[in-house]
Amino acid sequence: MELPVVLTPGEDGWVVAECPIIPGCVSQGRTRDEALANIRDAILLCLETREAEGWELPGEYEEALNELLS
């Protein structure tokens, strides 16, 4: 399964990683690689608890970045 992840620089110099289709799924790391590893763990935990939390992944989503940059 592939899910979108957004990386942004944090105010403290760390890299913030967020999965925008999972409510509240945010992590960070000192480096890009660390942030990606941490968000992967966060995504897995969110997916494990999604039924108990009462939410589901959207049935369909699309990446429209290419359309926005054209």
Distance bins in CASP14 RR format, pairs under 12 A and 6 or more apart:
PFRMAT RR
TARGET T0000
AUTHOR 0000-0000-0000
RMODE 2
METHOD distances of the structure
MODEL  1
1 19 0 0 0 0 0 1 0 0 0 0 0
1 21 0 0 0 0 0 1 0 0 0 0 0
1 22 0 0 0 0 0 1 0 0 0 0 0
1 40 0 0 0 0 0 1 0 0 0 0 0
1 43 0 0 0 0 1 0 0 0 0 0 0
1 44 0 0 0 0 0 1 0 0 0 0 0
1 47 0 0 0 0 1 0 0 0 0 0 0
1 57 0 0 0 0 1 0 0 0 0 0 0
1 59 0 0 0 0 0 1 0 0 0 0 0
1 61 0 0 0 0 0 1 0 0 0 0 0
2 19 0 0 0 0 0 1 0 0 0 0 0
2 21 0 0 0 0 0 1 0 0 0 0 0
2 40 0 0 0 0 0 1 0 0 0 0 0
2 43 0 0 0 0 0 1 0 0 0 0 0
2 57 0 0 0 0 0 1 0 0 0 0 0
2 61 0 0 0 0 0 1 0 0 0 0 0
2 62 0 0 0 0 0 1 0 0 0 0 0
2 63 0 0 0 0 1 0 0 0 0 0 0
3 17 0 0 0 0 0 1 0 0 0 0 0
3 18 0 0 0 0 0 1 0 0 0 0 0
3 19 1 0 1 0 0 0 0 0 0 0 0
3 20 0 0 0 0 1 0 0 0 0 0 0
3 21 1 0 0 1 0 0 0 0 0 0 0
3 22 1 0 0 1 0 0 0 0 0 0 0
3 25 0 0 0 0 1 0 0 0 0 0 0
3 36 0 0 0 0 0 1 0 0 0 0 0
3 39 0 0 0 0 1 0 0 0 0 0 0
3 40 0 0 0 0 1 0 0 0 0 0 0
3 42 0 0 0 0 0 1 0 0 0 0 0
3 43 1 0 0 1 0 0 0 0 0 0 0
3 44 0 0 0 0 0 1 0 0 0 0 0
3 46 0 0 0 0 1 0 0 0 0 0 0
3 47 0 0 0 0 1 0 0 0 0 0 0
3 57 1 0 0 1 0 0 0 0 0 0 0
3 58 0 0 0 0 0 1 0 0 0 0 0
3 61 0 0 0 0 1 0 0 0 0 0 0
3 63 0 0 0 0 0 1 0 0 0 0 0
4 17 0 0 0 0 0 1 0 0 0 0 0
4 18 0 0 0 0 1 0 0 0 0 0 0
4 19 1 0 0 1 0 0 0 0 0 0 0
4 20 1 0 0 1 0 0 0 0 0 0 0
4 21 1 0 0 1 0 0 0 0 0 0 0
4 22 0 0 0 0 1 0 0 0 0 0 0
4 25 0 0 0 0 0 1 0 0 0 0 0
4 39 0 0 0 0 0 1 0 0 0 0 0
4 43 0 0 0 0 0 1 0 0 0 0 0
4 57 0 0 0 0 0 1 0 0 0 0 0
4 58 0 0 0 0 0 1 0 0 0 0 0
4 61 1 0 0 1 0 0 0 0 0 0 0
4 62 0 0 0 0 1 0 0 0 0 0 0
4 63 1 0 0 1 0 0 0 0 0 0 0
4 64 0 0 0 0 0 1 0 0 0 0 0
4 65 0 0 0 0 1 0 0 0 0 0 0
5 15 0 0 0 0 0 1 0 0 0 0 0
5 16 0 0 0 0 0 1 0 0 0 0 0
5 17 1 0 1 0 0 0 0 0 0 0 0
5 18 1 0 0 1 0 0 0 0 0 0 0
5 19 1 0 1 0 0 0 0 0 0 0 0
5 20 0 0 0 0 1 0 0 0 0 0 0
5 21 0 0 0 0 1 0 0 0 0 0 0
5 22 0 0 0 0 0 1 0 0 0 0 0
5 25 0 0 0 0 1 0 0 0 0 0 0
5 26 0 0 0 0 0 1 0 0 0 0 0
5 27 0 0 0 0 1 0 0 0 0 0 0
5 32 0 0 0 0 0 1 0 0 0 0 0
5 35 0 0 0 0 1 0 0 0 0 0 0
5 36 1 0 0 1 0 0 0 0 0 0 0
5 37 0 0 0 0 0 1 0 0 0 0 0
5 38 0 0 0 0 0 1 0 0 0 0 0
5 39 1 0 1 0 0 0 0 0 0 0 0
5 40 0 0 0 0 1 0 0 0 0 0 0
5 42 0 0 0 0 1 0 0 0 0 0 0
5 43 0 0 0 0 1 0 0 0 0 0 0
5 63 0 0 0 0 0 1 0 0 0 0 0
6 15 0 0 0 0 0 1 0 0 0 0 0
6 16 0 0 0 0 1 0 0 0 0 0 0
6 17 1 0 0 1 0 0 0 0 0 0 0
6 18 1 0 1 0 0 0 0 0 0 0 0
6 19 1 0 0 1 0 0 0 0 0 0 0
6 20 1 0 1 0 0 0 0 0 0 0 0
6 21 0 0 0 0 0 1 0 0 0 0 0
6 22 0 0 0 0 0 1 0 0 0 0 0
6 25 0 0 0 0 0 1 0 0 0 0 0
6 26 0 0 0 0 1 0 0 0 0 0 0
6 27 0 0 0 0 0 1 0 0 0 0 0
6 35 0 0 0 0 0 1 0 0 0 0 0
6 36 0 0 0 0 0 1 0 0 0 0 0
6 39 0 0 0 0 1 0 0 0 0 0 0
6 63 0 0 0 0 0 1 0 0 0 0 0
6 65 0 0 0 0 0 1 0 0 0 0 0
7 14 0 0 0 0 0 1 0 0 0 0 0
7 15 1 0 1 0 0 0 0 0 0 0 0
7 16 1 0 0 1 0 0 0 0 0 0 0
7 17 1 0 1 0 0 0 0 0 0 0 0
7 18 0 0 0 0 1 0 0 0 0 0 0
7 19 0 0 0 0 0 1 0 0 0 0 0
7 20 0 0 0 0 0 1 0 0 0 0 0
7 26 0 0 0 0 0 1 0 0 0 0 0
7 27 0 0 0 0 0 1 0 0 0 0 0
7 28 0 0 0 0 1 0 0 0 0 0 0
7 29 0 0 0 0 1 0 0 0 0 0 0
7 31 0 0 0 0 0 1 0 0 0 0 0
7 32 1 0 0 1 0 0 0 0 0 0 0
7 33 0 0 0 0 0 1 0 0 0 0 0
7 34 0 0 0 0 0 1 0 0 0 0 0
7 35 1 0 0 1 0 0 0 0 0 0 0
7 36 1 0 0 1 0 0 0 0 0 0 0
7 38 0 0 0 0 0 1 0 0 0 0 0
7 39 0 0 0 0 1 0 0 0 0 0 0
8 14 0 0 0 0 0 1 0 0 0 0 0
8 15 1 0 0 1 0 0 0 0 0 0 0
8 16 1 0 1 0 0 0 0 0 0 0 0
8 17 0 0 0 0 1 0 0 0 0 0 0
8 18 1 0 0 1 0 0 0 0 0 0 0
8 20 0 0 0 0 0 1 0 0 0 0 0
8 26 0 0 0 0 0 1 0 0 0 0 0
8 27 0 0 0 0 0 1 0 0 0 0 0
8 28 0 0 0 0 1 0 0 0 0 0 0
8 29 0 0 0 0 0 1 0 0 0 0 0
8 32 0 0 0 0 0 1 0 0 0 0 0
8 35 0 0 0 0 1 0 0 0 0 0 0
8 39 0 0 0 0 0 1 0 0 0 0 0
9 15 1 0 0 1 0 0 0 0 0 0 0
9 16 1 0 0 1 0 0 0 0 0 0 0
9 17 0 0 0 0 0 1 0 0 0 0 0
9 28 0 0 0 0 0 1 0 0 0 0 0
9 29 0 0 0 0 0 1 0 0 0 0 0
9 30 0 0 0 0 0 1 0 0 0 0 0
9 31 0 0 0 0 0 1 0 0 0 0 0
9 32 0 0 0 0 0 1 0 0 0 0 0
9 35 0 0 0 0 0 1 0 0 0 0 0
10 16 1 0 1 0 0 0 0 0 0 0 0
10 17 0 0 0 0 0 1 0 0 0 0 0
10 18 0 0 0 0 0 1 0 0 0 0 0
10 26 0 0 0 0 0 1 0 0 0 0 0
10 28 1 0 0 1 0 0 0 0 0 0 0
10 29 0 0 0 0 1 0 0 0 0 0 0
10 30 0 0 0 0 0 1 0 0 0 0 0
10 35 0 0 0 0 1 0 0 0 0 0 0
11 28 0 0 0 0 0 1 0 0 0 0 0
12 28 0 0 0 0 1 0 0 0 0 0 0
12 29 0 0 0 0 0 1 0 0 0 0 0
12 30 0 0 0 0 1 0 0 0 0 0 0
13 28 0 0 0 0 1 0 0 0 0 0 0
13 29 0 0 0 0 1 0 0 0 0 0 0
13 30 0 0 0 0 1 0 0 0 0 0 0
13 31 0 0 0 0 0 1 0 0 0 0 0
13 32 0 0 0 0 0 1 0 0 0 0 0
13 35 0 0 0 0 0 1 0 0 0 0 0
14 26 0 0 0 0 0 1 0 0 0 0 0
14 27 0 0 0 0 1 0 0 0 0 0 0
14 28 1 0 1 0 0 0 0 0 0 0 0
14 29 1 0 1 0 0 0 0 0 0 0 0
14 30 1 0 1 0 0 0 0 0 0 0 0
14 31 0 0 0 0 1 0 0 0 0 0 0
14 32 0 0 0 0 0 1 0 0 0 0 0
14 34 0 0 0 0 1 0 0 0 0 0 0
14 35 1 0 0 1 0 0 0 0 0 0 0
14 38 0 0 0 0 0 1 0 0 0 0 0
15 26 0 0 0 0 0 1 0 0 0 0 0
15 27 0 0 0 0 1 0 0 0 0 0 0
15 28 1 0 0 1 0 0 0 0 0 0 0
15 29 1 0 1 0 0 0 0 0 0 0 0
15 30 1 0 0 1 0 0 0 0 0 0 0
15 31 1 0 0 1 0 0 0 0 0 0 0
15 32 1 0 1 0 0 0 0 0 0 0 0
15 33 0 0 0 0 1 0 0 0 0 0 0
15 34 1 0 0 1 0 0 0 0 0 0 0
15 35 1 1 0 0 0 0 0 0 0 0 0
15 36 0 0 0 0 1 0 0 0 0 0 0
15 37 0 0 0 0 0 1 0 0 0 0 0
15 38 0 0 0 0 1 0 0 0 0 0 0
15 39 0 0 0 0 1 0 0 0 0 0 0
16 25 0 0 0 0 0 1 0 0 0 0 0
16 26 1 0 0 1 0 0 0 0 0 0 0
16 27 1 0 0 1 0 0 0 0 0 0 0
16 28 1 0 1 0 0 0 0 0 0 0 0
16 29 0 0 0 0 1 0 0 0 0 0 0
16 30 0 0 0 0 0 1 0 0 0 0 0
16 32 0 0 0 0 0 1 0 0 0 0 0
16 34 0 0 0 0 0 1 0 0 0 0 0
16 35 1 0 0 1 0 0 0 0 0 0 0
16 36 0 0 0 0 0 1 0 0 0 0 0
16 38 0 0 0 0 0 1 0 0 0 0 0
16 39 0 0 0 0 1 0 0 0 0 0 0
16 42 0 0 0 0 0 1 0 0 0 0 0
17 24 0 0 0 0 0 1 0 0 0 0 0
17 25 0 0 0 0 1 0 0 0 0 0 0
17 26 1 0 0 1 0 0 0 0 0 0 0
17 27 1 0 1 0 0 0 0 0 0 0 0
17 28 1 0 0 1 0 0 0 0 0 0 0
17 29 1 0 0 1 0 0 0 0 0 0 0
17 30 0 0 0 0 0 1 0 0 0 0 0
17 31 0 0 0 0 0 1 0 0 0 0 0
17 32 0 0 0 0 1 0 0 0 0 0 0
17 33 0 0 0 0 0 1 0 0 0 0 0
17 34 0 0 0 0 1 0 0 0 0 0 0
17 35 1 0 1 0 0 0 0 0 0 0 0
17 36 1 0 0 1 0 0 0 0 0 0 0
17 37 0 0 0 0 1 0 0 0 0 0 0
17 38 1 0 0 1 0 0 0 0 0 0 0
17 39 1 1 0 0 0 0 0 0 0 0 0
17 40 0 0 0 0 1 0 0 0 0 0 0
17 41 0 0 0 0 0 1 0 0 0 0 0
17 42 1 0 0 1 0 0 0 0 0 0 0
17 43 0 0 0 0 1 0 0 0 0 0 0
18 24 1 0 0 1 0 0 0 0 0 0 0
18 25 1 0 0 1 0 0 0 0 0 0 0
18 26 1 0 1 0 0 0 0 0 0 0 0
18 27 1 0 0 1 0 0 0 0 0 0 0
18 28 0 0 0 0 1 0 0 0 0 0 0
18 35 0 0 0 0 1 0 0 0 0 0 0
18 36 0 0 0 0 0 1 0 0 0 0 0
18 38 0 0 0 0 0 1 0 0 0 0 0
18 39 1 0 0 1 0 0 0 0 0 0 0
18 42 0 0 0 0 1 0 0 0 0 0 0
18 43 0 0 0 0 0 1 0 0 0 0 0
18 46 0 0 0 0 0 1 0 0 0 0 0
19 25 1 0 1 0 0 0 0 0 0 0 0
19 26 1 0 0 1 0 0 0 0 0 0 0
19 27 0 0 0 0 1 0 0 0 0 0 0
19 35 0 0 0 0 0 1 0 0 0 0 0
19 36 0 0 0 0 0 1 0 0 0 0 0
19 38 0 0 0 0 0 1 0 0 0 0 0
19 39 1 0 0 1 0 0 0 0 0 0 0
19 40 0 0 0 0 1 0 0 0 0 0 0
19 41 0 0 0 0 0 1 0 0 0 0 0
19 42 1 0 0 1 0 0 0 0 0 0 0
19 43 1 0 1 0 0 0 0 0 0 0 0
19 44 0 0 0 0 0 1 0 0 0 0 0
19 45 0 0 0 0 0 1 0 0 0 0 0
19 46 1 0 0 1 0 0 0 0 0 0 0
19 47 0 0 0 0 1 0 0 0 0 0 0
19 57 0 0 0 0 1 0 0 0 0 0 0
19 58 0 0 0 0 0 1 0 0 0 0 0
19 61 0 0 0 0 0 1 0 0 0 0 0
20 26 0 0 0 0 1 0 0 0 0 0 0
20 39 0 0 0 0 0 1 0 0 0 0 0
20 43 0 0 0 0 0 1 0 0 0 0 0
20 57 0 0 0 0 0 1 0 0 0 0 0
20 58 0 0 0 0 0 1 0 0 0 0 0
20 61 0 0 0 0 1 0 0 0 0 0 0
20 63 0 0 0 0 0 1 0 0 0 0 0
20 65 0 0 0 0 0 1 0 0 0 0 0
21 43 0 0 0 0 1 0 0 0 0 0 0
21 46 0 0 0 0 0 1 0 0 0 0 0
21 47 0 0 0 0 0 1 0 0 0 0 0
21 50 0 0 0 0 0 1 0 0 0 0 0
21 55 0 0 0 0 0 1 0 0 0 0 0
21 56 0 0 0 0 0 1 0 0 0 0 0
21 57 1 0 0 1 0 0 0 0 0 0 0
21 58 1 0 1 0 0 0 0 0 0 0 0
21 59 0 0 0 0 1 0 0 0 0 0 0
21 60 0 0 0 0 0 1 0 0 0 0 0
21 61 1 0 1 0 0 0 0 0 0 0 0
21 62 0 0 0 0 0 1 0 0 0 0 0
21 63 0 0 0 0 0 1 0 0 0 0 0
22 39 0 0 0 0 1 0 0 0 0 0 0
22 42 0 0 0 0 1 0 0 0 0 0 0
22 43 1 0 0 1 0 0 0 0 0 0 0
22 44 0 0 0 0 0 1 0 0 0 0 0
22 45 0 0 0 0 0 1 0 0 0 0 0
22 46 1 0 1 0 0 0 0 0 0 0 0
22 47 1 0 0 1 0 0 0 0 0 0 0
22 48 0 0 0 0 0 1 0 0 0 0 0
22 49 0 0 0 0 0 1 0 0 0 0 0
22 50 0 0 0 0 1 0 0 0 0 0 0
22 53 0 0 0 0 0 1 0 0 0 0 0
22 55 0 0 0 0 1 0 0 0 0 0 0
22 56 0 0 0 0 0 1 0 0 0 0 0
22 57 1 0 0 1 0 0 0 0 0 0 0
22 58 0 0 0 0 1 0 0 0 0 0 0
22 61 0 0 0 0 0 1 0 0 0 0 0
23 42 0 0 0 0 0 1 0 0 0 0 0
23 46 0 0 0 0 1 0 0 0 0 0 0
23 49 0 0 0 0 0 1 0 0 0 0 0
23 50 0 0 0 0 1 0 0 0 0 0 0
23 53 0 0 0 0 1 0 0 0 0 0 0
23 54 0 0 0 0 1 0 0 0 0 0 0
23 55 1 0 0 1 0 0 0 0 0 0 0
23 56 0 0 0 0 0 1 0 0 0 0 0
23 57 0 0 0 0 0 1 0 0 0 0 0
23 58 0 0 0 0 0 1 0 0 0 0 0
24 39 0 0 0 0 0 1 0 0 0 0 0
24 42 0 0 0 0 1 0 0 0 0 0 0
24 43 0 0 0 0 0 1 0 0 0 0 0
24 45 0 0 0 0 0 1 0 0 0 0 0
24 46 1 0 0 1 0 0 0 0 0 0 0
24 49 0 0 0 0 0 1 0 0 0 0 0
24 50 0 0 0 0 0 1 0 0 0 0 0
24 53 0 0 0 0 0 1 0 0 0 0 0
24 55 0 0 0 0 1 0 0 0 0 0 0
25 38 0 0 0 0 0 1 0 0 0 0 0
25 39 1 0 0 1 0 0 0 0 0 0 0
25 40 0 0 0 0 0 1 0 0 0 0 0
25 41 0 0 0 0 0 1 0 0 0 0 0
25 42 1 0 1 0 0 0 0 0 0 0 0
25 43 1 0 0 1 0 0 0 0 0 0 0
25 44 0 0 0 0 0 1 0 0 0 0 0
25 45 0 0 0 0 1 0 0 0 0 0 0
25 46 1 0 1 0 0 0 0 0 0 0 0
25 47 0 0 0 0 1 0 0 0 0 0 0
25 49 0 0 0 0 0 1 0 0 0 0 0
25 50 0 0 0 0 0 1 0 0 0 0 0
25 53 0 0 0 0 0 1 0 0 0 0 0
25 55 0 0 0 0 0 1 0 0 0 0 0
25 57 0 0 0 0 0 1 0 0 0 0 0
26 35 0 0 0 0 0 1 0 0 0 0 0
26 38 0 0 0 0 1 0 0 0 0 0 0
26 39 1 0 0 1 0 0 0 0 0 0 0
26 42 1 0 0 1 0 0 0 0 0 0 0
26 43 0 0 0 0 0 1 0 0 0 0 0
26 46 0 0 0 0 0 1 0 0 0 0 0
27 34 0 0 0 0 1 0 0 0 0 0 0
27 35 1 0 0 1 0 0 0 0 0 0 0
27 36 0 0 0 0 1 0 0 0 0 0 0
27 37 0 0 0 0 1 0 0 0 0 0 0
27 38 1 1 0 0 0 0 0 0 0 0 0
27 39 1 0 1 0 0 0 0 0 0 0 0
27 40 0 0 0 0 1 0 0 0 0 0 0
27 41 1 0 0 1 0 0 0 0 0 0 0
27 42 1 0 1 0 0 0 0 0 0 0 0
27 43 0 0 0 0 1 0 0 0 0 0 0
27 44 0 0 0 0 0 1 0 0 0 0 0
27 45 0 0 0 0 1 0 0 0 0 0 0
27 46 0 0 0 0 0 1 0 0 0 0 0
28 34 0 0 0 0 1 0 0 0 0 0 0
28 35 1 0 1 0 0 0 0 0 0 0 0
28 36 0 0 0 0 0 1 0 0 0 0 0
28 37 0 0 0 0 0 1 0 0 0 0 0
28 38 1 0 0 1 0 0 0 0 0 0 0
28 39 0 0 0 0 1 0 0 0 0 0 0
28 41 0 0 0 0 0 1 0 0 0 0 0
28 42 0 0 0 0 1 0 0 0 0 0 0
29 35 1 0 1 0 0 0 0 0 0 0 0
29 36 0 0 0 0 1 0 0 0 0 0 0
29 37 0 0 0 0 1 0 0 0 0 0 0
29 38 1 0 1 0 0 0 0 0 0 0 0
29 39 0 0 0 0 1 0 0 0 0 0 0
29 40 0 0 0 0 0 1 0 0 0 0 0
29 41 0 0 0 0 0 1 0 0 0 0 0
29 42 0 0 0 0 0 1 0 0 0 0 0
30 36 0 0 0 0 0 1 0 0 0 0 0
30 37 0 0 0 0 0 1 0 0 0 0 0
30 38 0 0 0 0 1 0 0 0 0 0 0
31 37 0 0 0 0 1 0 0 0 0 0 0
31 38 0 0 0 0 0 1 0 0 0 0 0
32 38 0 0 0 0 0 1 0 0 0 0 0
32 39 0 0 0 0 0 1 0 0 0 0 0
33 39 0 0 0 0 0 1 0 0 0 0 0
33 40 0 0 0 0 0 1 0 0 0 0 0
34 40 0 0 0 0 0 1 0 0 0 0 0
34 41 0 0 0 0 0 1 0 0 0 0 0
35 41 0 0 0 0 0 1 0 0 0 0 0
35 42 0 0 0 0 0 1 0 0 0 0 0
36 42 0 0 0 0 0 1 0 0 0 0 0
36 43 0 0 0 0 0 1 0 0 0 0 0
37 43 0 0 0 0 0 1 0 0 0 0 0
37 44 0 0 0 0 0 1 0 0 0 0 0
38 44 0 0 0 0 0 1 0 0 0 0 0
38 45 0 0 0 0 0 1 0 0 0 0 0
39 45 0 0 0 0 0 1 0 0 0 0 0
39 46 0 0 0 0 1 0 0 0 0 0 0
40 46 0 0 0 0 0 1 0 0 0 0 0
40 47 0 0 0 0 0 1 0 0 0 0 0
41 47 0 0 0 0 0 1 0 0 0 0 0
41 48 0 0 0 0 0 1 0 0 0 0 0
42 48 0 0 0 0 0 1 0 0 0 0 0
42 49 0 0 0 0 0 1 0 0 0 0 0
43 49 0 0 0 0 0 1 0 0 0 0 0
43 50 0 0 0 0 0 1 0 0 0 0 0
43 57 0 0 0 0 0 1 0 0 0 0 0
44 50 0 0 0 0 0 1 0 0 0 0 0
45 52 0 0 0 0 0 1 0 0 0 0 0
45 53 0 0 0 0 0 1 0 0 0 0 0
46 52 0 0 0 0 0 1 0 0 0 0 0
46 53 1 0 0 1 0 0 0 0 0 0 0
46 54 0 0 0 0 0 1 0 0 0 0 0
46 55 0 0 0 0 1 0 0 0 0 0 0
46 56 0 0 0 0 0 1 0 0 0 0 0
46 57 0 0 0 0 1 0 0 0 0 0 0
47 53 0 0 0 0 0 1 0 0 0 0 0
47 55 0 0 0 0 0 1 0 0 0 0 0
47 56 0 0 0 0 0 1 0 0 0 0 0
47 57 1 0 0 1 0 0 0 0 0 0 0
49 55 0 0 0 0 1 0 0 0 0 0 0
50 56 1 0 0 1 0 0 0 0 0 0 0
50 57 1 0 0 1 0 0 0 0 0 0 0
50 58 0 0 0 0 0 1 0 0 0 0 0
51 57 0 0 0 0 0 1 0 0 0 0 0
62 68 0 0 0 0 0 1 0 0 0 0 0
63 69 0 0 0 0 0 1 0 0 0 0 0
64 70 0 0 0 0 0 1 0 0 0 0 0
END
